[in-house]
Amino acid sequence: MSEPLADVTGIKAPVYLKYRFTAGSAPARFLCRLKEGVLTGQRCPRCSNVYIPPRGSCPACGVPTEDEVVLSDKGTIQSFTIVSIPIPGNPIQPPYVVANIVPDGANISFIHLLSECVNEEVHIGQRVQALWKPAEEWGHAMDNIRYFRPLDEPDVPVARIGKLPVTGLEG
């Protein structure tokens, strides 16, 4: 009689996915403007919130959004994390900072890389600005912005994050 086999507690099963992304009309307009070096959002006609990237409808109200708003490439850190573990296939070596940034004039954040900073000094309310790639390298993607870097501007109080006009803190 043979000995009992050990229980199987895990297996390695790599999965490789190939997919094609087809943007809807609102994201397509956003990506076309991004290729021109312009950040845009859409304003909800009911609650007036401005969303970036535009989705074509307000996630809070569920109504269509068509009013496009040109946004600043300056913004405020709403939240962040310091990444300390390498991600397979990612050319960026840890530690580095990824932040949720609310552009001036918008009410919702998007995620992007933060650089030219001391990681341990990054904080909520900190003002940042995009560092763009050279225009000849721009495509239809958020990586037209290499990263955001801190500005020498006063912090935004937490209660005002997502409530700044396109002109910023002083506007």
Helices and strands as residue ranges (DSSP letters): H 25-35, E 39-43, E 50-51, E 67-71, E 74-83, E 96-103, E 110-114, G 119-121, E 127-132, G 135-137, G 142-144, E 145-150, G 158-160
